[in-house]
Amino acid sequence: NRICRKKRSTSCGTINRGRILLEAERLLYHTFKTVKEIAFELGFENVPYFSTFFKANKGMSPEEFRKNC
């Protein structure tokens, strides 16, 4: 974590969340996978938690994001 903060001025957790969100956006935009499939692919065992995580960070649900793409 010290290395992340020194090199990027942010925590490793923040970097990981950003990577997960970017991959979620990519999968929602470019595939026909369900939100459940995407959640499991990204390591979420609980689909509602994935939706909450996505909405908290993007301001909309995964389904809304896909509709607006």
Secondary structure as UniProt FT lines:
FT   HELIX           2..8
FT   HELIX           12..30
FT   HELIX           35..41
FT   TURN            42..43
FT   HELIX           47..58
FT   HELIX           62..67
//
